Amino acid sequence: MDKKNNNRKAQKRKHRIIGTVIKVNGRTIGQVVNDTFVKDITNRHMLTTPPAIANDIQALHDAERAGAVYCEFTNTDTGIIYRAAISKIWDIGKEFDMGWGRQIMLTLSNWTQTRDPEYTEPTDTEPPAYSDPSDTGEIMPLKYRSRAPKGVNFTKGGQMSLFGGE
């Protein structure tokens, strides 16, 4: 099963257009429903250092113009819903640009977190992404190749010339 299809309910919800669509560079990234900017994200969209959620600054401006007061991002990998006021993002968020346009991040501690009631845990019915056909499950000795120059004998017990030896 493809990782994108783990949560089918979230995928169905993602394609249902209810409110004003928010686009960045021609791509639909979310929508404004009532007074909330709604967007589905995955683990790879979250920052790790510091743990935060980032959003495109232009998208937030567009969402506010469409009447949004809150942001609500659903992590489709974990089922966690993150919610914060857009004013809070502007007040304590930090702006940055890593080459994908100006963004603003808000650390996870500043988001209200709840569990999506429609979320279902993915099942592991797929074989591993990589399997070695020669793998018998036995522990094999490590193959080691020395990078020492040929002809150098280290069994004499002496030090190398670098360390004041022969």
FENCORHU-V718245 format. One record per residue. N is the residue number from 1. RES is the residue in one letter. PHI is phi in whole degrees, -180 to 180 (* if undefined). PSI is psi in whole degrees, -180 to 180 (none if undefined). BURIAL is 1 if it has 16 or more other ideal C-beta (glycine too) atoms within 10 Angstrom, else 0. Layout:
n = (N	N)
res = (RES	RES)
phi = (PHI	PHI)
psi = (PSI	PSI)
burial = (BURIAL	BURIAL)
//
This chain:
n = (1	2	3	4	5	6	7	8	9	10	11	12	13	14	15	16	17	18	19	20	21	22	23	24	25	26	27	28	29	30	31	32	33	34	35	36	37	38	39	40	41	42	43	44	45	46	47	48	49	50	51	52	53	54	55	56	57	58	59	60	61	62	63	64	65	66	67	68	69	70	71	72	73	74	75	76	77	78	79	80	81	82	83	84	85	86	87	88	89	90	91	92	93	94	95	96	97	98	99	100	101	102	103	104	105	106	107	108	109	110	111	112	113	114	115	116	117	118	119	120	121	122	123	124	125	126	127	128	129	130	131	132	133	134	135	136	137	138	139	140	141	142	143	144	145	146	147	148	149	150	151	152	153	154	155	156	157	158	159	160	161	162	163	164	165	166)
res = (M	D	K	K	N	N	N	R	K	A	Q	K	R	K	H	R	I	I	G	T	V	I	K	V	N	G	R	T	I	G	Q	V	V	N	D	T	F	V	K	D	I	T	N	R	H	M	L	T	T	P	P	A	I	A	N	D	I	Q	A	L	H	D	A	E	R	A	G	A	V	Y	C	E	F	T	N	T	D	T	G	I	I	Y	R	A	A	I	S	K	I	W	D	I	G	K	E	F	D	M	G	W	G	R	Q	I	M	L	T	L	S	N	W	T	Q	T	R	D	P	E	Y	T	E	P	T	D	T	E	P	P	A	Y	S	D	P	S	D	T	G	E	I	M	P	L	K	Y	R	S	R	A	P	K	G	V	N	F	T	K	G	G	Q	M	S	L	F	G	G	E)
phi = (*	-70	-59	-67	-99	-60	-112	-64	-64	-66	-65	-64	-63	-63	-89	-84	-90	-114	-124	-72	-79	-109	-121	-131	53	83	-102	-74	-116	-179	-151	-101	-117	57	-113	-128	-84	-107	-153	-95	-128	-127	-58	-73	-88	-99	-82	-102	-132	-75	-62	-157	-117	-109	-143	-65	-64	-63	-64	-66	-61	-63	-65	-64	-63	-83	106	-77	-116	-122	-111	-136	-111	-104	-82	-73	-79	-113	82	-88	-104	-105	-135	-155	-74	-62	-62	-67	-63	-66	-71	-115	-72	-116	-84	-159	-143	-108	104	-111	100	-69	-130	-132	-117	-129	-63	-61	-66	-95	-101	-82	-117	-135	-95	-68	-68	-88	-73	-124	-64	-69	-100	-95	-102	-90	-70	-60	-62	-132	-137	-88	-63	-87	-74	-102	90	-82	-85	-103	-68	-70	-89	-121	-117	-75	-100	-69	-62	-67	92	-87	-104	-94	-85	-70	92	-90	-90	-73	-63	-61	-103	89	-93	-65)
psi = (133	143	-32	-25	12	-41	88	-36	-41	-38	-41	-43	-35	-35	-6	113	118	-36	-157	127	136	125	149	124	39	-5	134	125	-15	-171	158	119	119	-112	23	131	113	135	139	134	171	175	-34	-12	-4	145	147	-31	103	160	115	167	130	152	149	133	-41	-37	-40	-41	-45	-40	-41	-41	-30	-1	9	140	-27	156	137	109	128	121	109	-15	-36	-18	10	134	124	131	136	154	141	-35	-36	-39	-43	-39	-49	0	160	131	148	166	114	22	-4	21	166	131	165	135	149	127	152	-28	-17	1	145	129	129	166	135	121	-20	-5	136	139	139	148	145	79	-4	148	162	153	-32	128	132	117	-24	-1	115	-2	-5	150	122	151	150	131	122	130	124	145	10	148	147	144	-8	126	113	1	-4	-22	-2	171	158	159	-25	-33	20	15	-157	none)
burial = (0	0	0	0	0	1	1	0	0	1	0	0	1	1	0	0	0	0	1	1	0	1	0	1	0	0	0	0	1	1	1	1	1	0	0	1	1	1	1	1	1	1	0	0	0	1	1	0	0	0	0	1	1	1	1	1	1	0	1	1	0	1	1	0	0	1	0	1	0	1	1	1	1	1	1	1	1	1	1	1	1	1	0	1	0	1	0	0	1	0	0	0	1	0	0	0	0	0	0	0	0	0	1	1	1	1	0	0	0	1	1	0	0	0	0	1	0	0	1	0	0	0	0	0	0	0	0	0	0	0	0	0	0	0	0	0	0	0	0	0	0	0	0	0	0	0	0	0	0	0	0	0	0	0	0	0	0	0	0	0	0	0	0	0	0	0)
//
